[in-house]
Amino acid sequence: MAFTDPYHQAAELMVMRHDDPLRSIADLDGRRVIVSPGTSYWRTAERLRESGINVALELPPEPLGTDEIISRVADGEFDLTIADSHIVALEMAWRDDIVADIALGDPVDHGWAVRSENQDLLAALNAFIDKEYRGLFYNVVFDRYFASDAGEASLPLEARAEEELCPWDGLVRAYSSTYGFDWRLVVALMFQESRFDPEARSPNGALGLMQMLPRTAGQLGFSALHDPETGIHAGVKYLAWLRDRFEDDLSVHDRTWFALAAYNAGYGHVQDARRLATQLGLDRDRWFGHVERAMLLLSRPDYAQSARYGYCRGAEPVAYVRTIRDRFAAYSRTAES
């Protein structure tokens, strides 16, 4: 095997519940560490025991991804686990119920592995890494997935005129009323999508305050998405179209959460998660604690291959909906409806 130049570094961290923090490796004595077999985490836990730390090394009761094991640690079902720092960062971008302050070694390089005889591929990969590593696209994508703050939604709101949430409150109020939304929810969505920047453009081509794809906006009759009024109208109309695709007899709140998840991940993936929730004995009509749990599983190959719309990085819509809900709650305490 041959390895490319490194494109990333990660250290292994001990992950625990936020209300049960440990201060040092010595505090691990007598605790239970749940990790999957055959992984570097398992070997790290074995080395801990060999060094004299009396940890109980346990297998999960079923094949689970690292993100799922972390979720069970957060829920109190598992005691501790080990995860790479970038995976922990991804989880902590949307949750505040875990901590990972104990490093179990120095950061190690990450690179692509290729057959040693495939030197052309190795050279092409190294050229790509040399061009993109730490460049604009790399930094934008890295910040989107790993650098957001789970506590952001609870931070004090910016000091503006009384009850003003963004420069386009009037437009948001008008279009939210037209389509039946609380205007503060739409402002929370807008902040999540663009940070109130009408010139925002995502790596995949989404534009404007509501980060609409031009093709989707065009199907709804909109084009100039960098114009604040157009962008807001297009986004709210699209959110309403998604909401109206879900059953009328859902609770108002859950219908809204489903619409937000679909705005982020697509209607088909949300429906896949609802079908999976039924199979798991969860409530397909409730987002929090039910469909969101099924959504997380759609990133696992064994679940994705049987889903109608295939693989979905489920952690992103789960984080997305939670963050908007929390910011909506903060806005609701600040501004009148």
C-alpha positions in Angstrom: 0.0 0.0 0.0 1.0 3.6 -0.6 -0.4 6.6 1.2 -1.0 10.1 -0.1 0.3 13.3 1.5 -1.8 14.0 4.7 -4.9 16.1 4.3 -6.0 16.1 7.9 -4.9 15.2 11.4 -7.0 13.7 14.2 -6.4 12.6 17.8 -8.4 10.0 19.6 -10.5 11.4 22.5 -12.4 9.8 25.4 -16.1 10.8 25.0 -18.3 11.1 28.1 -21.6 12.7 29.2 -21.4 16.4 29.9 -22.7 15.9 33.5 -20.0 13.3 34.2 -16.7 14.9 33.1 -13.4 13.2 33.9 -10.3 15.3 34.4 -7.4 12.8 33.6 -6.6 9.4 32.2 -6.3 8.2 35.8 -10.0 8.9 36.3 -10.9 6.2 33.8 -10.0 3.5 36.3 -13.1 1.3 36.9 -15.1 2.8 34.0 -16.6 1.0 31.0 -15.5 1.8 27.5 -17.7 0.7 24.6 -16.0 0.6 21.2 -16.4 -1.5 18.1 -14.0 -4.4 17.6 -11.2 -4.3 15.0 -10.9 -0.5 15.2 -8.1 1.6 16.3 -10.2 2.6 19.2 -10.2 -1.0 20.5 -6.5 -1.1 20.3 -6.2 2.2 22.1 -8.4 0.9 24.9 -6.3 -2.3 25.1 -3.2 -0.2 25.5 -4.9 1.7 28.3 -5.4 -1.5 30.2 -1.8 -2.6 29.5 -0.6 0.7 31.0 -2.4 -0.2 34.3 -5.7 1.7 33.8 -8.4 -0.7 34.9 -11.0 0.0 32.3 -13.7 -2.6 31.2 -13.5 -2.9 27.5 -16.9 -3.8 26.0 -18.5 -4.5 22.6 -21.7 -2.7 21.7 -24.7 -5.1 21.7 -25.1 -4.7 17.9 -23.0 -3.2 15.0 -23.0 0.5 15.6 -21.3 3.5 14.0 -19.2 5.8 16.1 -21.9 8.5 16.0 -24.5 6.1 17.3 -22.2 4.9 20.1 -21.7 8.6 21.0 -25.5 9.1 21.1 -25.9 6.2 23.4 -23.2 7.6 25.7 -25.1 11.0 25.7 -28.3 9.1 26.6 -26.6 7.3 29.5 -27.0 3.8 27.9 -23.3 3.5 27.5 -20.6 4.8 29.9 -17.7 6.0 27.7 -16.4 5.6 24.2 -13.4 6.7 22.1 -13.7 8.7 18.9 -11.4 10.7 16.5 -11.4 14.4 17.2 -13.0 15.4 13.9 -15.9 13.0 14.6 -16.3 14.5 18.0 -16.2 18.0 16.5 -19.0 17.0 14.0 -21.1 15.7 16.9 -20.5 18.7 19.1 -21.5 21.0 16.2 -25.1 20.2 17.1 -25.1 18.7 20.6 -24.1 19.9 24.0 -24.6 16.8 26.0 -21.1 15.3 25.6 -17.6 16.4 26.4 -14.3 15.0 25.2 -11.4 16.7 27.0 -9.1 13.7 27.5 -6.8 13.0 24.5 -5.4 9.5 24.3 -2.4 10.2 22.2 -0.9 12.7 19.7 -2.8 13.7 16.5 -2.0 11.4 13.6 -2.0 12.1 9.9 -4.9 11.1 7.6 -4.4 10.3 4.0 -5.8 8.1 1.1 -4.5 4.6 0.7 -3.8 3.2 -2.9 -2.1 0.2 -4.3 1.6 0.7 -4.3 1.8 0.0 -8.1 -0.8 2.7 -8.9 1.6 5.6 -8.9 -0.5 7.6 -11.4 -3.5 7.7 -9.1 -1.2 8.5 -6.1 0.3 11.4 -8.0 -3.2 12.7 -9.1 -4.4 12.5 -5.5 -1.4 14.3 -4.2 -1.8 17.0 -6.8 -5.4 17.5 -5.7 -4.5 17.6 -2.1 -1.7 20.1 -2.8 -4.2 22.3 -4.7 -7.2 22.2 -2.3 -5.8 21.6 1.2 -6.4 24.7 3.3 -7.8 26.5 0.3 -11.1 28.4 0.1 -13.3 25.4 -0.7 -11.6 23.3 1.9 -12.1 25.9 4.6 -15.7 26.6 3.7 -16.6 22.9 3.8 -14.6 22.3 6.9 -16.2 25.2 8.8 -19.7 24.1 7.7 -19.4 20.6 9.1 -16.8 20.9 11.9 -16.6 24.4 13.2 -20.1 25.4 14.1 -21.0 25.9 17.8 -23.7 23.8 19.4 -24.2 26.7 21.9 -24.6 29.3 19.2 -28.4 29.2 19.3 -28.4 30.2 23.0 -26.0 33.1 22.7 -27.3 36.5 23.3 -28.9 38.1 20.2 -27.1 41.0 18.6 -28.1 44.4 20.0 -30.4 46.0 17.5 -33.5 48.2 17.7 -36.1 46.8 20.1 -37.6 43.6 18.8 -35.7 43.8 15.5 -34.2 40.4 14.6 -32.8 41.1 11.1 -32.8 43.9 8.5 -35.7 42.3 6.7 -38.1 41.7 9.5 -40.9 43.4 7.6 -40.5 41.2 4.5 -40.3 38.1 6.6 -43.4 39.0 8.6 -45.3 39.6 5.4 -44.4 36.4 3.6 -44.6 34.3 6.8 -48.1 35.5 7.3 -49.0 34.7 3.6 -47.8 31.1 4.0 -48.8 30.4 7.6 -45.5 30.5 9.5 -44.3 32.2 12.6 -42.0 34.9 11.2 -39.4 34.3 14.0 -39.1 30.7 12.8 -38.3 31.9 9.3 -35.7 34.4 10.7 -34.1 31.5 12.5 -34.0 29.5 9.3 -32.6 32.4 7.4 -29.8 32.9 10.0 -28.9 29.2 9.8 -28.8 29.3 6.0 -27.0 32.5 5.3 -26.1 34.4 8.5 -28.3 37.2 7.0 -26.0 37.6 4.0 -28.0 38.2 0.8 -24.9 37.6 -1.3 -24.2 34.2 0.3 -23.4 31.3 -2.1 -22.9 27.8 -0.9 -20.4 25.3 -2.5 -23.3 23.5 -4.2 -24.6 26.7 -5.7 -27.4 27.7 -3.3 -28.0 31.4 -3.3 -29.2 34.3 -1.2 -30.7 34.7 2.3 -32.6 31.4 2.2 -29.9 29.5 0.2 -32.2 28.3 -2.5 -30.9 26.3 -5.5 -31.6 28.3 -8.7 -33.3 25.2 -10.3 -35.7 24.8 -7.3 -36.4 28.5 -7.2 -37.1 28.5 -10.9 -39.7 25.8 -10.6 -41.5 28.1 -8.1 -41.2 31.1 -10.4 -38.2 32.9 -8.9 -34.8 33.9 -10.4 -33.0 36.9 -8.8 -32.2 35.1 -5.5 -29.6 37.7 -4.3 -32.4 40.2 -4.1 -33.6 40.0 -0.4 -37.3 40.1 -1.1 -37.1 37.5 -3.9 -34.9 35.3 -1.9 -37.1 35.5 1.2 -40.3 34.9 -0.8 -38.8 31.9 -2.6 -37.6 30.3 0.6 -40.8 30.7 2.5 -42.9 29.5 -0.5 -40.6 26.4 -0.8 -40.8 25.7 3.0 -44.6 25.9 2.7 -44.6 23.6 -0.3 -42.6 21.0 1.7 -44.8 21.4 4.8 -47.9 20.8 2.7 -46.5 17.5 1.4 -46.8 16.1 4.9 -50.1 14.9 6.3 -52.6 17.4 7.6 -53.3 15.4 10.8 -49.7 15.8 12.0 -49.2 18.1 14.9 -48.4 21.7 13.8 -45.0 21.5 15.4 -44.0 18.1 14.0 -45.2 19.1 10.5 -42.9 22.1 10.8 -39.9 20.0 12.0 -40.4 17.6 9.1 -40.5 20.6 6.7 -37.3 22.0 8.0 -35.6 18.6 7.8 -36.8 18.3 4.2 -35.5 21.8 3.4 -32.1 20.6 4.5 -31.9 17.0 3.4 -34.8 16.6 0.9 -38.4 15.3 1.2 -37.4 11.8 0.1 -34.9 11.2 2.9 -37.3 12.4 5.5 -39.9 9.9 4.3 -37.2 7.2 4.3 -36.5 8.1 7.9 -40.2 7.9 8.8 -40.5 4.5 7.2 -37.5 3.3 9.1 -38.9 4.8 12.3 -42.0 2.5 11.9 -39.7 -0.5 11.4 -37.8 0.4 14.6 -41.0 0.7 16.7 -40.7 4.5 16.8 -43.4 7.0 16.1 -43.2 8.0 12.4 -45.3 11.2 13.2 -42.9 12.7 15.8 -39.6 14.2 14.8 -37.7 14.7 18.1 -36.7 11.4 19.7 -38.3 9.3 17.0 -37.8 10.1 13.3 -34.6 12.0 14.0 -33.2 8.8 15.5 -34.0 6.9 12.4 -32.6 9.7 10.2 -29.2 9.2 11.9 -29.2 5.6 10.8 -29.5 6.5 7.1 -25.8 7.2 7.1 -25.1 3.5 7.8 -24.7 1.3 4.7 -26.9 -1.5 6.2 -29.8 0.9 6.5 -29.0 3.2 3.5 -29.0 0.3 1.0 -32.6 -0.6 1.8 -33.8 3.1 1.8 -35.7 4.3 -1.2 -33.6 7.4 -1.5 -30.3 5.8 -0.3 -27.6 7.3 1.8 -28.2 10.4 3.8 -25.7 12.1 6.2 -28.4 12.1 8.9 -26.5 14.0 11.5 -26.8 17.2 9.4 -30.6 17.5 9.2 -30.8 16.4 12.9 -28.4 19.2 13.9 -30.1 21.6 11.5 -33.6 21.2 13.0 -32.4 21.3 16.6 -30.4 24.5 16.0 -33.3 26.3 14.3 -35.7 25.2 17.0 -33.4 26.5 19.7 -32.8 29.8 17.9 -36.5 30.1 17.2 -37.1 29.7 20.9 -34.5 32.4 21.7 -36.1 34.8 19.1 -39.6 34.1 20.6 -38.4 35.3 24.0 -37.0 38.5 22.4 -39.5 39.6 19.7 -43.3 39.6 19.7 -45.3 37.5 17.3 
